[in-house]
Each structure stands twice: as C-alpha cells, then as structure tokens.
C-alpha cells in the first residue's frame, strides 16, 4: 500500500544556488520555509502557493529580484495573509486563483488547472476496456468551462507521472 506523503517544511539552504530553478509549487501542507531556502535561485519566475494562510518567512528566503519580479499565485481565500505576512508581503506581483480538476472530458482525459494560470496538467487517462481504442492524442490546449460557464483555453504543458500508475 502506498502511503501519501506531505511536505511540511523546506530547510535552510535546501535549494541554494539552483540557478536553473524557474517554477516553484508550494503545497498546502507546508508550515515552514527556513532562511535562505531559495538563496541564489535568481531564475525563479513563477511561484504557485497552495498555502491558504501565509505564515511569516524570513526576508532572505528568496532573492531580491525574485520578490521584485516573480509572479506569486496565491489562493483566493488567502489574499489578506499574503499582504501582511513577513516575507510574503515583499512580493510585488501577486495573483489570486486556485487549483481545480475537470471530470474526464470526452470520457478520456482528466485535467488539473489553475484558475488564474493558462496551464493544464493531464492527471488521468481513461481508455475503454474493450480494446476499441489503442491510441490517444493529447492536445496542446484544452477548453474548460469554469464554474460561471465561461469557456477558457489552457495550454497542456505537463502529463503527471501518476497519470499512468497501474495502467495495463
């Protein structure tokens, strides 16, 4: 049985000088980011945080250019905490949104997408068990209806490794 795991902290210097690091996703289970965890990571251009209530972080967790230019995606319901919490309030560019999942579209592909980004991840593939379909084309973009019924186009940039778990 596979046990789920949760990231609760990122230690001091954990990603220090990872110059090619450009995108960071912070899970909702995170409760601590230690000093200089991303020191020297000046290439970060995008951070997606699922942390609903921002906890204080040291001003030196990220580089100054990251605070100044990186787009920080924050949960809809967490905006106030990101505006006031130490460290997080240093980010000049913030955009609200949250992760959503589709049902299987056309009974074949399930996506995870962020409501304020234009990217989608394939998280599930459903092949008919009768062998009638042996190939599947994954599109470069997908149109998804939001909760208000508006159709929005998302680029399909990632296929999650778990998409293919336990598939014959």
C-alpha positions as CSV (number, residue, x, y, z in Angstrom):
1,X,0.0,0.0,0.0
2,X,1.4,3.4,-1.0
3,X,1.2,5.9,1.9
4,X,0.7,9.5,0.9
5,X,3.4,11.9,2.0
6,X,3.3,15.6,2.8
7,X,5.9,18.2,2.7
8,X,5.7,20.2,5.9
9,X,8.9,22.2,5.7
10,X,11.7,23.4,3.4
11,X,15.0,23.6,5.3
12,X,17.7,26.2,5.4
13,X,19.7,26.3,2.1
14,X,17.5,23.5,0.6
15,X,17.7,24.8,-2.9
16,X,20.6,27.2,-2.5
17,X,22.2,28.2,-5.9
18,X,19.8,26.1,-8.0
19,X,20.2,28.7,-10.7
20,X,18.1,26.8,-13.3
21,X,15.1,26.6,-11.0
22,X,12.3,28.7,-12.6
23,X,9.0,27.4,-11.2
24,X,8.1,26.5,-7.6
25,X,4.9,24.9,-6.3
26,X,4.3,25.1,-2.6
27,X,1.8,22.6,-1.2
28,X,-0.9,23.4,1.3
29,X,0.8,21.1,3.9
30,X,3.8,23.4,4.1
31,X,4.2,25.2,7.5
32,X,7.8,26.4,7.4
33,X,10.3,27.7,4.9
34,X,13.6,28.2,6.6
35,X,16.1,31.0,6.0
36,X,17.8,31.2,2.6
37,X,15.9,28.1,1.4
38,X,16.0,29.5,-2.1
39,X,19.1,31.7,-1.8
40,X,20.9,32.1,-5.1
41,X,17.9,31.0,-7.1
42,X,17.6,34.2,-9.1
43,X,16.0,32.4,-12.0
44,X,12.6,31.8,-10.3
45,X,9.9,33.5,-12.4
46,X,6.8,31.8,-11.0
47,X,5.6,30.5,-7.6
48,X,2.3,28.8,-7.1
49,X,1.4,28.6,-3.5
50,X,-1.4,26.4,-2.1
51,X,-0.8,27.7,1.4
52,X,-4.2,29.2,2.4
53,X,-2.9,31.2,5.3
54,X,0.6,32.6,4.7
55,X,3.0,32.1,7.6
56,X,5.9,34.5,8.2
57,X,9.1,33.8,6.3
58,X,12.5,35.5,6.5
59,X,13.2,38.2,4.0
60,X,16.2,36.2,2.8
61,X,14.2,33.1,1.8
62,X,14.2,34.4,-1.8
63,X,16.5,36.7,-3.7
64,X,15.5,40.4,-4.1
65,X,14.9,40.1,-7.8
66,X,12.5,37.2,-7.1
67,X,10.5,39.4,-4.7
68,X,10.5,42.2,-7.3
69,X,9.7,40.3,-10.5
70,X,8.3,36.8,-9.8
71,X,4.6,36.2,-10.2
72,X,3.3,34.7,-7.0
73,X,0.0,32.8,-7.4
74,X,-1.9,32.8,-4.1
75,X,-5.2,31.0,-3.1
76,X,-8.3,33.1,-3.5
77,X,-9.1,32.8,0.2
78,X,-5.6,33.7,1.5
79,X,-5.1,37.2,0.0
80,X,-5.0,39.1,3.3
81,X,-2.4,36.9,4.9
82,X,-0.1,37.3,1.9
83,X,-0.4,41.1,2.0
84,X,0.6,41.2,5.7
85,X,2.8,38.2,6.5
86,X,6.6,38.9,6.8
87,X,8.4,37.8,3.6
88,X,5.3,37.2,1.5
89,X,4.4,40.9,1.6
90,X,7.6,41.6,-0.2
91,X,6.3,40.1,-3.5
92,X,5.4,42.9,-5.8
93,X,3.3,40.7,-8.2
94,X,0.5,38.5,-6.8
95,X,-2.4,37.0,-8.5
96,X,-5.3,35.1,-6.9
97,X,-6.5,31.7,-8.1
98,X,-6.8,28.1,-7.1
99,X,-6.4,24.6,-8.4
100,X,-9.4,22.9,-10.0
101,X,-9.9,19.5,-11.6
102,X,-12.2,18.6,-14.5
103,X,-14.2,15.4,-14.9
104,X,-13.0,13.2,-17.7
105,X,-13.5,15.3,-20.8
106,X,-14.9,13.3,-23.7
107,X,-14.7,10.3,-21.2
108,X,-11.0,10.2,-21.9
109,X,-8.7,12.8,-20.2
110,X,-8.9,14.4,-16.8
111,X,-7.0,17.7,-16.2
112,X,-5.8,19.8,-13.2
113,X,-5.6,23.5,-13.9
114,X,-5.1,26.7,-12.1
115,X,-7.9,29.3,-12.3
116,X,-5.5,32.2,-13.0
117,X,-2.8,30.5,-15.0
118,X,-3.2,29.3,-18.5
119,X,-1.7,25.9,-18.0
120,X,-3.3,22.5,-17.5
121,X,-1.8,19.2,-16.4
122,X,-3.1,15.8,-17.5
123,X,-3.9,13.8,-14.3
124,X,-5.9,11.0,-15.7
125,X,-6.4,8.9,-18.8
126,X,-9.4,6.6,-19.3
127,X,-9.0,4.0,-22.0
128,X,-12.0,1.9,-22.8
129,X,-11.5,-1.7,-21.5
130,X,-12.8,-3.3,-24.7
131,X,-9.7,-2.6,-26.8
132,X,-11.6,-0.4,-29.2
133,X,-9.1,2.4,-28.7
134,X,-5.3,1.8,-28.8
135,X,-4.0,5.3,-29.3
136,X,-4.7,8.6,-27.6
137,X,-3.7,12.1,-28.8
138,X,-3.2,14.6,-26.0
139,X,-4.0,18.1,-27.3
140,X,-1.6,21.0,-26.9
141,X,-4.5,23.0,-25.5
142,X,-7.9,22.3,-24.0
143,X,-11.0,24.4,-23.5
144,X,-12.5,24.2,-20.0
145,X,-15.7,25.7,-18.7
146,X,-15.3,27.5,-15.4
147,X,-17.9,27.5,-12.7
148,X,-19.6,30.5,-14.3
149,X,-19.9,28.6,-17.6
150,X,-17.3,30.7,-19.4
151,X,-15.0,28.7,-21.7
152,X,-11.3,29.3,-21.1
153,X,-8.4,27.9,-23.1
154,X,-5.5,26.3,-21.2
155,X,-2.1,25.1,-22.6
156,X,-1.4,21.4,-21.8
157,X,2.1,21.6,-20.5
158,X,2.5,18.6,-18.2
159,X,1.5,15.0,-18.1
160,X,1.6,13.9,-14.4
161,X,3.6,10.7,-13.8
162,X,0.8,9.3,-11.7
163,X,-1.4,9.5,-14.8
164,X,0.0,6.1,-15.9
165,X,0.1,4.4,-12.5
166,X,-1.5,0.9,-12.5
167,X,-2.4,1.1,-16.2
168,X,-2.1,-2.0,-18.4
